[in-house]
Amino acid sequence: TTLPRLGSRVRISSPAPIFLPNGCCGCSLLVGAHLWVIVKMPELISEEYRRQQEKLHENPDYGLASVVTAPMLAELVVKNNIQHILDYGAGKGRLGEICKEKLSPCPKFHHYDPAIPKWSGKPEPRELVACIDVLEHIEPNCLDSVLDDLQRVTQKIGFFTVHGGPAGKNLPDGRNAHLIQERAGFWLPKFMEWFELHMFQRIDENRFVIAVGVLAPKPKN
């Protein structure tokens, strides 16, 4: 049985079990002899978890990963003549601040972070999308939805880093701040479902960085 695509409508002419993709939800509407099922995209972040992250961001020491990765990003920017960067999961915006010190002229930075009210609006697609030590913080049932969104906003290059081990900080509710603690063997196949892998490099025992490109459209049969 083929699973319905996210955001699609499925017409069922006779009673049958309805299976939705993991993490998705749906609603149904009976019209005449047909049952229509609307498959809804799961949210990027739950409201409860958004509040947890907002509280954690009050810690001035939360979100320092960009200090290590900014030089690598700067090299990528120069090589590809990037003019606009989206910092996806921007936190306090340190990545842009550091890049301004290393690049002249510096590309224009755009920010998205659902836990930062001024940057919580839906981001627009940009040439380069940086997502620095963000994905391990995503709620597991929202991960595919976030990867869908990263694919949507990446026009040319994605620059992503992931930490595979436990965080040194906990959420206000006591959970470790890294909700997904998986090694590269988990992440690489995930990324390759949405992107074309250009580069993989380990930063240390727990962290790695990848550069990805937009997948070419699949040829029509």
C-alpha positions in Angstrom: 0.0 0.0 0.0 1.3 3.4 -0.9 1.4 5.9 1.9 -0.3 9.3 1.3 2.0 12.2 0.8 2.1 15.0 3.4 -0.4 17.7 2.6 -2.3 15.4 0.2 -5.9 14.4 0.0 -6.8 10.8 -0.2 -10.2 9.5 -1.5 -11.3 6.2 -0.1 -14.3 4.7 -1.9 -14.9 1.8 0.4 -14.3 1.1 4.1 -10.6 0.4 4.6 -7.9 0.9 7.3 -6.1 4.3 6.9 -2.4 4.4 7.6 -0.7 7.8 7.9 3.1 8.4 7.8 4.8 8.4 11.1 4.1 11.6 13.1 1.4 12.8 10.8 -2.2 13.4 11.7 -5.3 13.6 9.5 -9.0 14.5 9.4 -11.7 13.0 7.3 -14.8 14.3 5.5 -17.5 12.1 4.1 -18.8 13.5 0.7 -21.4 11.4 -1.0 -20.0 7.8 -1.3 -16.4 8.9 -0.8 -14.3 9.4 2.3 -11.7 12.1 1.9 -8.7 12.1 4.3 -6.6 15.2 4.6 -3.1 14.3 5.6 -1.6 17.2 7.7 2.0 18.1 8.0 3.3 17.6 11.6 4.4 20.7 13.3 8.1 21.8 13.5 7.9 22.2 17.2 5.3 21.6 19.9 4.2 24.6 21.9 5.2 22.9 25.2 8.7 22.3 23.9 9.0 25.8 22.4 8.5 27.2 25.9 11.2 24.8 27.2 13.6 26.1 24.6 12.7 29.7 25.2 13.5 29.2 28.9 16.8 27.5 28.1 17.9 30.4 25.8 17.9 32.6 28.9 21.2 30.9 29.8 24.0 33.1 28.3 26.2 30.0 27.8 23.6 28.1 25.7 24.4 28.0 22.0 28.1 28.4 21.5 28.7 25.9 18.7 29.0 28.6 16.1 32.4 29.7 17.5 33.9 26.5 16.2 32.1 26.2 12.9 32.1 29.9 11.7 35.6 29.6 10.0 34.4 26.6 8.0 31.3 28.4 7.0 33.3 31.5 6.0 35.4 29.4 3.6 32.2 28.0 2.0 30.7 31.5 1.6 33.8 32.9 -0.2 34.2 29.8 -2.5 30.5 30.0 -3.6 30.1 33.8 -3.6 27.1 33.6 -1.2 25.1 36.8 -0.6 22.4 35.6 1.7 22.5 33.2 4.6 19.6 31.8 6.7 20.7 30.8 10.2 18.1 28.1 10.9 17.9 27.7 14.7 19.7 30.9 15.2 19.6 31.1 19.0 21.3 34.4 20.0 22.5 35.1 16.5 26.2 34.5 17.3 27.0 32.9 13.9 26.2 36.1 12.1 28.2 38.2 14.6 31.3 35.9 14.2 31.1 35.9 10.4 31.0 39.7 10.3 34.4 39.6 12.0 35.8 37.1 9.5 34.2 38.3 6.2 34.3 41.6 4.5 31.9 42.2 3.0 29.8 39.8 4.9 26.6 38.2 3.4 23.3 39.4 4.7 22.1 37.1 7.6 18.5 36.1 8.0 17.4 34.3 11.2 14.9 31.7 12.2 14.3 30.3 15.6 10.9 29.3 17.0 12.1 29.9 20.6 13.1 33.6 19.8 10.0 35.7 19.3 11.6 38.2 16.9 12.9 35.4 14.7 10.0 33.0 14.9 8.3 33.8 11.6 8.3 31.4 8.7 11.7 31.8 7.0 12.2 32.5 3.3 14.4 30.3 1.1 18.1 31.5 0.9 21.2 30.6 -1.1 22.9 29.0 1.9 21.2 27.6 5.0 23.3 27.1 8.2 21.9 24.8 10.8 24.4 24.6 13.6 24.0 22.0 16.4 20.2 22.3 16.1 18.9 19.0 14.8 19.8 16.9 17.9 17.5 19.3 19.8 14.5 18.5 17.6 11.6 16.4 19.0 12.0 13.0 17.3 8.4 13.0 15.9 9.1 16.4 14.3 12.4 15.5 12.7 11.1 14.6 9.2 9.0 17.8 9.2 12.1 19.9 10.1 14.1 18.2 7.3 11.3 18.9 4.9 11.4 22.6 5.9 15.2 22.7 5.6 14.9 21.3 2.1 12.2 24.0 1.3 14.5 26.9 2.4 17.8 25.7 0.9 18.2 27.2 -2.5 21.8 26.1 -3.1 23.9 24.8 -0.1 23.1 23.5 3.3 25.8 23.7 6.0 24.7 21.5 9.0 26.4 20.3 12.1 25.2 17.7 14.5 26.3 16.6 18.0 25.6 12.8 18.5 26.1 12.6 22.2 24.4 14.0 25.3 24.4 17.7 26.0 26.0 19.3 29.0 22.7 21.0 29.8 19.2 19.9 30.6 15.8 21.3 29.7 13.8 22.9 32.5 11.8 19.7 32.8 14.9 17.6 33.5 15.5 16.0 30.1 18.8 16.2 28.4 18.8 19.0 25.9 19.8 16.6 23.1 16.5 14.8 22.4 18.1 12.8 19.6 21.4 11.2 20.5 22.5 9.3 17.4 25.8 8.9 15.5 26.5 9.7 11.9 25.3 6.2 10.8 21.8 7.4 11.7 22.1 10.9 10.3 23.7 10.5 7.0 21.0 8.3 5.4 18.5 10.7 6.8 20.2 13.7 5.1 20.5 11.8 1.9 16.7 11.4 1.7 16.4 15.1 1.4 19.7 16.4 0.0 22.8 15.5 -2.1 25.8 15.0 0.1 28.8 17.1 -0.9 31.1 16.9 2.2 31.3 15.1 5.5 33.9 16.0 8.2 34.2 15.0 11.8 34.8 17.9 14.2 35.4 15.8 17.3 34.4 12.4 18.7 30.7 13.5 18.9 30.2 16.1 16.3 30.4 16.3 12.5 29.7 18.8 9.8 28.2 18.2 6.4 27.7 20.3 3.3 24.7 19.4 1.1 23.2 20.5 -2.1 19.7 20.4 -3.5 18.6 17.1 -4.9 18.1 17.1 -8.7 14.5 16.3 -9.7 14.0 12.6 -10.3 13.6 11.7 -14.0 10.1 11.0 -15.1 9.4 7.5 -16.4 
